[in-house]
Amino acid sequence: MDGILDVAAKIDGLLWGPWTIVFIAFVSIYLTIRAKAFQVRRLGLIVSSTFGSLVEASGGGRGKTVEAARTRRGRMTPFQATTTALASTVGMGSIAGVATALSTGGPGAIFWMWLLALLGTITKTAEITLAVHYRDIDEQGRIRGGPMYYINRGLGWSTLALLFSLGIVVNSLCAASLLQAHTVGRSFLRSYHINPYVVTGSMTLLAAIVAVGGVRRIGRFSERLVPLMSIVYVLGGLTICFANFSAIPDVIGSIFKYAVAPMPAVGGFAGVAVAQAIQTGMARGMFTNEAGLGTAPIAHATADTRHPFQQGMWGAFEVFAVTFVICSITAFAVLSTGVLAGGESGIELVISAFSTVFPDVVSNNLISFCILTFCLTTQIGFFIYFETASVNVFGRKAIKYVRWLYFVPPVLFAGVADVDKVWVFANIAVGVCAIPNLIAVLALSGAFLMLMRDYMSGQNLYATDRIDVSHEYVKQRK
């Protein structure tokens, strides 16, 4: 077993070496240049097309025929698709992941996280746009889409699509199904002395009840719980920031200063070099907003939207909400309280920050609530990813049996899993997803730009209602 882990660790290091971070940044910069910095230049349009259209989009429009309503039973509203995708990003990566970035990369890591997010908004817009355009609708009206579909239909690279799908299956079983339940189980054991198997079993049962109800039940669950849990955490984090308001200018200064200068050791903090701050900030930033990883497009592909690019702009909103709001609040809360010098890491660092302002019982219950809701929504949201990828790997007929495998790992192993070992395999799976997806997005950049221009011009030649039926996909142009 140790030999397998050694090999896995080497593969993990190879997949997530500096060249991968450079490639991710290159794709984002390339798309930003080709789209003429759309995410900055047309920020107003992005806001109006997401928040501004929220009521209309959630209402689903008026005057629909019975046949149209039947067709749309297997779909989500654009907002539901967004909250479902956010369910897997506004999670432990936004809390424990940011705290880990601070403990290993220092305050400067946050600057590089911000920079990658600014560039990555166009990458996420592109992958979601392509996922909606190349999606598939079966005889029952169920929609499936994502990188495996635009790799297959847009490029004809079936082997690469299969590789991506395998990565999603493994990542879903490890990072989403098993590790999310494990995190909740260990948290409740520490806080309330409840047997981890009782917690993980109950959590998994609830997740199964919601998940097997289909994308619409998942969508309704996500659109209610994700905003609630985000607001609770944001209010808690802002309370800490306001309580330490005098330290905020120094926090901002340290983020920019140590982005380009080494940070010395302070207390239990060992100090970091600039290169480490860059690599840590970009790596953790990619895991928190998932731009380029190929997971969010699977949820967005199920959206009942008029045009692929219209849904793609919700991806830009996701990156903003996760990185510039939730991740930033986590960073400011940790840095303004000075707990970074204590030498802690991960969720313990966040708990320490909350404990400096709130009584222990309040901070304990607040963090426990956030951990439970964030991990539960991640586990439920990833079920769509697992099911969609499994169809591509095992076929439509087998999916009614394979889908139940998703709920097995947390029930059997969540109480005893070795987190570090499981994360190695999860990281490999994420790399197996990200690299094929980024290659495909780069190869289909011409198609993305055509879809963007089609929407911006108002021609709507590639409106979803037409393409979902005709399958006359955009022809690549330079």
C-alpha positions as CSV (number, residue, x, y, z in Angstrom):
1,M,0.0,0.0,0.0
2,D,2.8,2.4,0.8
3,G,4.3,1.8,-2.6
4,I,1.0,2.7,-4.3
5,L,0.8,5.9,-2.2
6,D,4.4,6.8,-3.1
7,V,3.6,6.5,-6.8
8,A,0.3,8.4,-6.3
9,A,2.2,11.2,-4.5
10,K,4.7,11.5,-7.4
11,I,1.9,11.6,-9.9
12,D,0.2,14.3,-7.8
13,G,3.4,16.4,-7.7
14,L,3.8,16.0,-11.4
15,L,0.2,17.0,-12.2
16,W,0.2,20.0,-9.9
17,G,3.7,21.2,-10.5
18,P,4.5,24.8,-11.6
19,W,3.8,24.1,-15.3
20,T,0.2,23.2,-14.6
21,I,-0.3,26.6,-12.8
22,V,1.4,28.3,-15.7
23,F,-0.9,26.5,-18.2
24,I,-4.0,27.5,-16.3
25,A,-2.9,31.1,-16.2
26,F,-2.0,31.0,-19.9
27,V,-5.5,29.8,-20.9
28,S,-7.1,32.5,-18.8
29,I,-4.8,35.2,-20.3
30,Y,-5.3,33.9,-23.8
31,L,-9.1,34.0,-23.5
32,T,-9.0,37.4,-21.8
33,I,-7.0,38.8,-24.8
34,R,-9.2,37.2,-27.4
35,A,-12.4,38.3,-25.6
36,K,-10.9,41.8,-25.2
37,A,-11.1,41.7,-21.4
38,F,-14.9,41.2,-21.6
39,Q,-15.0,40.4,-17.8
40,V,-13.7,43.9,-17.0
41,R,-15.0,45.8,-20.0
42,R,-18.6,44.6,-19.8
43,L,-18.9,44.2,-16.0
44,G,-22.2,46.1,-16.1
45,L,-23.7,43.7,-18.6
46,I,-22.6,40.7,-16.4
47,V,-24.3,42.2,-13.4
48,S,-27.5,43.1,-15.3
49,S,-27.7,39.6,-17.0
50,T,-27.3,37.8,-13.7
51,F,-28.9,39.8,-10.8
52,G,-31.0,41.9,-13.1
53,S,-32.6,39.0,-14.8
54,L,-33.0,36.9,-11.6
55,V,-36.7,37.3,-11.1
56,E,-37.6,36.8,-14.8
57,A,-35.3,33.8,-15.1
58,S,-36.5,32.1,-11.9
59,G,-40.1,32.6,-13.0
60,G,-39.4,30.7,-16.2
61,G,-41.3,33.1,-18.4
62,R,-45.0,33.2,-19.1
63,G,-47.3,31.7,-21.6
64,K,-45.4,28.4,-22.0
65,T,-47.3,25.5,-23.6
66,V,-48.0,22.3,-21.8
67,E,-45.5,20.5,-24.1
68,A,-42.8,23.1,-23.3
69,A,-43.4,22.7,-19.6
70,R,-43.0,18.9,-20.0
71,T,-39.8,19.4,-21.9
72,R,-38.4,21.5,-19.1
73,R,-39.0,19.1,-16.2
74,G,-35.5,17.9,-16.2
75,R,-34.0,21.5,-16.1
76,M,-33.1,24.0,-13.6
77,T,-33.5,27.8,-13.7
78,P,-30.3,29.7,-14.3
79,F,-30.2,30.7,-10.7
80,Q,-30.7,27.1,-9.5
81,A,-27.9,25.9,-11.8
82,T,-25.7,28.7,-10.4
83,T,-26.4,27.9,-6.7
84,T,-25.9,24.1,-7.4
85,A,-22.5,24.9,-8.9
86,L,-21.8,27.3,-6.0
87,A,-22.7,24.5,-3.6
88,S,-19.5,22.7,-4.6
89,T,-17.4,25.9,-4.5
90,V,-18.8,27.8,-1.6
91,G,-17.6,25.1,0.7
92,M,-14.5,24.0,2.6
93,G,-12.3,25.4,-0.1
94,S,-13.6,28.9,0.7
95,I,-12.9,28.5,4.4
96,A,-10.3,25.8,5.3
97,G,-8.7,26.1,1.8
98,V,-8.1,29.8,2.2
99,A,-6.8,29.4,5.7
100,T,-4.4,26.7,4.4
101,A,-3.3,29.1,1.7
102,L,-2.5,31.7,4.4
103,S,-0.6,29.3,6.6
104,T,1.5,28.0,3.7
105,G,1.7,31.0,1.4
106,G,1.3,34.0,3.7
107,P,-0.9,37.0,3.1
108,G,0.6,37.5,-0.4
109,A,-1.1,34.3,-1.5
110,I,-4.4,36.2,-1.4
111,F,-3.2,38.7,-4.0
112,W,-2.4,35.9,-6.4
113,M,-5.7,34.3,-5.7
114,W,-7.5,37.5,-6.6
115,L,-5.4,37.9,-9.8
116,L,-6.2,34.4,-11.0
117,A,-9.9,34.9,-10.2
118,L,-9.9,38.1,-12.3
119,L,-8.5,36.3,-15.2
120,G,-10.4,33.1,-14.5
121,T,-13.8,34.6,-14.8
122,I,-13.6,34.4,-18.6
123,T,-12.4,30.8,-18.4
124,K,-15.4,29.8,-16.4
125,T,-17.7,31.8,-18.7
126,A,-16.2,30.0,-21.7
127,E,-16.5,26.5,-20.3
128,I,-20.1,27.1,-19.2
129,T,-21.1,28.6,-22.5
130,L,-19.6,25.6,-24.4
131,A,-21.4,23.1,-22.0
132,V,-24.8,24.6,-22.6
133,H,-24.2,24.8,-26.4
134,Y,-23.1,21.1,-26.8
135,R,-25.4,19.5,-24.2
136,D,-27.5,16.5,-24.7
137,I,-31.3,15.9,-24.1
138,D,-32.6,12.4,-23.9
139,E,-36.0,11.0,-24.7
140,Q,-37.4,11.8,-21.3
141,G,-36.2,15.5,-21.5
142,R,-33.3,15.0,-19.1
143,I,-30.4,17.2,-19.9
144,R,-26.7,16.2,-19.5
145,G,-23.8,18.3,-20.5
146,G,-20.3,19.4,-19.5
147,P,-16.7,19.1,-20.8
148,M,-17.2,15.4,-21.8
149,Y,-19.9,16.5,-24.2
150,Y,-18.1,19.5,-25.8
151,I,-14.9,17.5,-26.1
152,N,-16.9,14.8,-27.9
153,R,-19.2,16.9,-30.0
154,G,-17.0,19.9,-30.6
155,L,-13.7,18.1,-31.1
156,G,-14.5,14.4,-31.6
157,W,-11.9,13.4,-29.0
158,S,-13.7,10.6,-27.4
159,T,-10.7,9.3,-25.5
160,L,-10.0,12.6,-23.9
161,A,-13.7,12.9,-23.0
162,L,-13.5,9.4,-21.3
163,L,-10.4,10.5,-19.4
164,F,-12.2,13.6,-18.1
165,S,-15.2,11.5,-17.1
166,L,-13.1,9.0,-15.2
167,G,-11.5,11.9,-13.3
168,I,-14.9,13.3,-12.4
169,V,-16.0,9.8,-11.1
170,V,-12.9,9.4,-8.9
171,N,-13.0,13.0,-7.7
172,S,-16.7,12.8,-6.8
173,L,-16.2,9.6,-4.8
174,C,-13.1,10.9,-3.0
175,A,-13.4,14.7,-2.5
176,A,-17.1,15.1,-2.6
177,S,-18.8,12.0,-1.2
178,L,-16.2,10.7,1.3
179,L,-14.2,13.7,2.4
180,Q,-17.1,16.1,2.9
181,A,-18.8,13.5,5.1
182,H,-15.6,12.9,6.9
183,T,-15.1,16.6,7.7
184,V,-18.6,16.9,9.2
185,G,-18.1,13.7,11.2
186,R,-14.8,14.8,12.7
187,S,-16.2,18.3,13.4
188,F,-19.2,17.0,15.3
189,L,-17.1,14.5,17.2
190,R,-14.8,17.3,18.4
191,S,-17.6,19.7,19.1
192,Y,-20.4,17.5,20.4
193,H,-18.8,14.1,21.0
194,I,-21.2,12.4,18.5
195,N,-20.1,9.1,16.9
196,P,-18.9,10.0,13.3
197,Y,-20.8,7.1,11.8
198,V,-24.1,8.5,13.1
199,V,-23.3,11.9,11.7
200,T,-22.0,10.7,8.3
201,G,-24.8,8.2,7.9
202,S,-27.5,10.8,8.6
203,M,-25.9,13.3,6.4
204,T,-25.5,10.8,3.5
205,L,-29.2,9.7,3.9
206,L,-30.4,13.3,3.6
207,A,-28.1,13.9,0.6
208,A,-29.5,10.7,-1.1
209,I,-33.1,11.8,-0.5
210,V,-32.4,15.1,-2.2
211,A,-30.1,13.9,-4.9
212,V,-32.1,11.0,-6.3
213,G,-35.1,13.4,-6.8
214,G,-33.4,14.7,-9.9
215,V,-31.9,18.0,-10.9
216,R,-35.0,20.0,-10.1
217,R,-35.1,18.8,-6.5
218,I,-31.4,19.5,-6.2
219,G,-31.9,22.9,-7.7
220,R,-34.7,23.8,-5.3
221,F,-32.6,22.6,-2.4
222,S,-29.6,24.6,-3.5
223,E,-31.4,27.9,-4.2
224,R,-32.7,27.9,-0.7
225,L,-29.7,26.6,1.4
226,V,-26.7,28.1,-0.5
227,P,-27.8,31.7,-0.1
228,L,-28.7,31.1,3.5
229,M,-25.4,29.5,4.5
230,S,-23.4,32.1,2.6
231,I,-25.2,34.9,4.3
232,V,-24.6,33.4,7.8
233,Y,-20.9,32.9,7.1
234,V,-20.5,36.3,5.5
235,L,-22.2,38.1,8.4
236,G,-20.0,36.2,10.9
237,G,-16.9,37.1,9.0
238,L,-17.9,40.7,8.6
239,T,-18.5,40.9,12.4
240,I,-14.9,39.9,13.0
241,C,-13.6,42.4,10.4
242,F,-15.6,45.2,12.0
243,A,-14.4,44.2,15.5
244,N,-10.9,44.6,14.2
245,F,-11.5,47.4,11.8
246,S,-8.4,49.3,12.8
247,A,-6.2,46.4,11.6
248,I,-7.8,46.2,8.1
249,P,-5.5,48.8,6.4
250,D,-2.5,46.8,7.6
251,V,-4.1,43.6,6.4
252,I,-4.6,45.1,2.9
253,G,-1.0,46.4,2.9
254,S,0.4,43.0,3.9
255,I,-1.5,41.3,1.1
256,F,0.0,43.5,-1.5
257,K,3.5,43.8,0.1
258,Y,4.1,40.1,0.6
259,A,2.8,39.3,-2.9
260,V,6.1,40.5,-4.2
261,A,8.3,40.3,-1.2
262,P,9.2,37.4,1.2
263,M,7.4,37.3,4.5
264,P,9.5,36.7,7.6
265,A,8.7,34.2,10.3
266,V,6.3,35.5,13.0
267,G,5.5,33.4,16.1
268,G,4.5,30.0,14.9
269,F,4.3,31.1,11.3
270,A,7.4,29.9,9.5
271,G,7.6,32.6,6.8
272,V,7.4,32.2,3.0
273,A,9.2,33.1,-0.2
274,V,7.6,35.0,-3.0
275,A,7.5,31.9,-5.3
276,Q,5.7,30.0,-2.6
277,A,3.1,32.7,-2.2
278,I,2.5,32.8,-6.0
279,Q,2.2,29.0,-6.4
280,T,0.0,28.6,-3.2
281,G,-2.3,31.5,-4.1
282,M,-2.9,30.3,-7.6
283,A,-3.3,26.7,-6.7
284,R,-5.7,27.3,-3.9
285,G,-7.5,30.0,-5.9
286,M,-8.2,27.5,-8.7
287,F,-9.6,25.0,-6.2
288,T,-11.9,27.6,-4.6
289,N,-13.5,29.1,-7.7
290,E,-13.1,26.0,-9.9
291,A,-12.5,28.1,-13.0
292,G,-11.1,25.7,-15.6
293,L,-11.6,22.5,-13.6
294,G,-14.7,21.5,-15.7
295,T,-17.0,20.7,-12.8
296,A,-19.4,23.7,-12.7
297,P,-20.3,23.4,-16.4
298,I,-22.0,20.1,-15.7
299,A,-24.5,21.8,-13.4
300,H,-24.9,24.8,-15.7
301,A,-25.6,22.6,-18.7
302,T,-29.0,21.7,-17.1
303,A,-30.1,25.4,-17.0
304,D,-33.3,26.5,-18.8
305,T,-31.7,29.5,-20.5
306,R,-32.2,31.3,-23.8
307,H,-28.6,31.4,-24.9
308,P,-25.4,29.6,-23.9
309,F,-23.5,32.8,-23.3
310,Q,-26.2,34.2,-21.1
311,Q,-25.7,31.3,-18.8
312,G,-21.9,31.6,-19.2
313,M,-22.1,35.0,-17.5
314,W,-23.4,33.3,-14.4
315,G,-20.0,31.7,-14.2
316,A,-18.3,35.1,-13.9
317,F,-20.7,35.8,-11.0
318,E,-19.7,32.6,-9.3
319,V,-16.0,33.5,-9.4
320,F,-16.7,36.9,-8.0
321,A,-19.0,35.6,-5.2
322,V,-16.6,32.9,-4.1
323,T,-13.2,34.6,-4.4
324,F,-13.8,38.3,-4.0
325,V,-16.5,37.9,-1.3
326,I,-16.3,34.7,0.7
327,C,-12.6,33.9,0.3
328,S,-11.7,37.5,1.0
329,I,-13.8,37.6,4.2
330,T,-12.1,34.5,5.4
331,A,-8.6,36.0,4.7
332,F,-9.5,39.3,6.3
333,A,-10.9,37.6,9.4
334,V,-7.8,35.5,9.9
335,L,-5.3,38.2,9.2
336,S,-7.1,41.0,11.2
337,T,-7.2,38.8,14.4
338,G,-3.5,37.9,14.3
339,V,-4.2,34.2,14.7
340,L,-1.9,33.3,11.8
341,A,1.1,33.7,14.1
342,G,-0.3,30.8,16.2
343,G,0.9,28.3,13.7
344,E,-2.5,26.6,13.1
345,S,-3.8,25.7,9.7
346,G,-7.0,24.8,7.9
347,I,-10.3,25.0,9.7
348,E,-8.7,25.3,13.1
349,L,-7.2,28.6,12.0
350,V,-10.7,29.9,11.1
351,I,-12.2,28.6,14.4
352,S,-9.5,30.5,16.3
353,A,-10.3,33.7,14.4
354,F,-14.0,33.4,15.2
355,S,-13.2,32.6,18.9
356,T,-11.4,36.0,19.3
357,V,-14.7,37.8,18.8
358,F,-17.5,35.4,19.6
359,P,-17.9,33.3,22.8
360,D,-16.7,29.8,22.4
361,V,-20.2,28.3,22.3
362,V,-21.3,30.7,19.6
363,S,-18.2,30.3,17.4
364,N,-18.3,26.6,17.9
365,N,-22.0,26.3,16.8
366,L,-21.5,28.9,14.0
367,I,-18.6,27.1,12.4
368,S,-20.3,23.7,12.9
369,F,-23.4,25.0,11.1
370,C,-21.2,26.3,8.2
371,I,-19.2,23.1,8.0
372,L,-22.4,21.0,7.9
373,T,-24.3,23.1,5.3
374,F,-21.2,23.7,3.1
375,C,-20.2,20.0,3.1
376,L,-23.8,18.8,2.6
377,T,-24.5,21.0,-0.4
378,T,-21.1,20.0,-1.9
379,Q,-22.0,16.4,-1.5
380,I,-25.4,16.9,-3.1
381,G,-24.2,19.1,-5.9
382,F,-21.4,16.7,-6.9
383,F,-24.0,13.9,-7.4
384,I,-25.0,15.6,-10.7
385,Y,-21.3,15.6,-11.7
386,F,-20.9,11.9,-10.7
387,E,-24.1,10.8,-12.5
388,T,-23.3,12.7,-15.7
389,A,-19.7,11.4,-15.9
390,S,-20.9,7.8,-15.1
391,V,-23.3,7.9,-18.0
392,N,-20.3,8.6,-20.3
393,V,-18.2,5.9,-18.6
394,F,-20.7,3.1,-17.9
395,G,-23.6,3.9,-20.3
396,R,-27.2,5.0,-19.8
397,K,-28.5,1.5,-18.9
398,A,-26.1,1.0,-16.1
399,I,-26.5,4.4,-14.5
400,K,-29.6,3.3,-12.4
401,Y,-27.3,1.0,-10.5
402,V,-24.0,2.9,-10.6
403,R,-25.5,6.1,-9.2
404,W,-26.0,4.4,-5.8
405,L,-22.2,3.8,-5.5
406,Y,-21.9,7.5,-4.8
407,F,-23.4,7.1,-1.3
408,V,-21.3,4.0,-0.3
409,P,-17.9,5.6,0.7
410,P,-19.2,8.0,3.3
411,V,-21.3,5.3,5.0
412,L,-18.4,2.7,5.1
413,F,-15.3,4.8,5.4
414,A,-16.0,8.4,6.5
415,G,-15.4,7.7,10.2
416,V,-11.9,6.1,9.7
417,A,-10.6,7.5,6.4
418,D,-7.0,8.8,6.3
419,V,-7.7,12.3,4.9
420,D,-4.2,12.9,3.6
421,K,-4.1,9.7,1.6
422,V,-7.6,10.3,0.2
423,W,-6.7,13.8,-0.8
424,V,-3.7,12.5,-2.9
425,F,-6.1,10.5,-5.1
426,A,-8.6,13.4,-5.2
427,N,-5.9,15.8,-6.3
428,I,-4.9,13.4,-9.1
429,A,-8.5,13.1,-10.2
430,V,-8.9,16.9,-10.3
431,G,-5.7,17.2,-12.4
432,V,-7.1,14.5,-14.8
433,C,-10.2,16.7,-15.1
434,A,-8.6,20.1,-15.4
435,I,-5.9,19.4,-18.0
436,P,-8.2,17.8,-20.7
437,N,-10.8,20.5,-20.0
438,L,-8.4,23.3,-20.4
439,I,-7.0,21.8,-23.6
440,A,-10.6,21.6,-25.0
441,V,-11.5,25.1,-23.9
442,L,-8.4,26.4,-25.7
443,A,-9.2,24.3,-28.8
444,L,-12.8,25.5,-28.8
445,S,-12.0,29.2,-28.1
446,G,-13.1,30.1,-31.6
447,A,-16.5,28.5,-30.9
448,F,-16.8,30.3,-27.6
449,L,-16.1,33.7,-29.2
450,M,-18.7,33.0,-32.0
451,L,-21.3,32.3,-29.3
452,M,-20.3,35.4,-27.4
453,R,-20.6,37.6,-30.6
454,D,-23.9,35.9,-31.5
455,Y,-25.3,36.9,-28.1
456,M,-23.8,40.4,-28.1
457,S,-25.1,41.1,-31.6
458,G,-28.6,40.1,-30.7
459,Q,-28.8,37.7,-33.7
460,N,-29.3,34.6,-31.4
461,L,-28.5,32.2,-34.2
462,Y,-27.4,29.7,-31.6
463,A,-30.3,30.2,-29.1
464,T,-30.7,27.0,-27.0
465,D,-34.3,26.3,-28.1
466,R,-33.1,25.9,-31.6
467,I,-29.8,24.1,-31.1
468,D,-31.2,21.7,-28.6
469,V,-33.4,20.4,-31.4
470,S,-31.3,20.9,-34.5
471,H,-27.8,20.1,-33.1
472,E,-26.4,22.5,-35.7
473,Y,-23.4,23.5,-33.6
474,V,-21.3,26.6,-34.2
475,K,-18.6,26.2,-36.8
476,Q,-15.1,27.0,-35.6
477,R,-13.8,30.4,-36.8
478,K,-10.6,32.2,-36.1
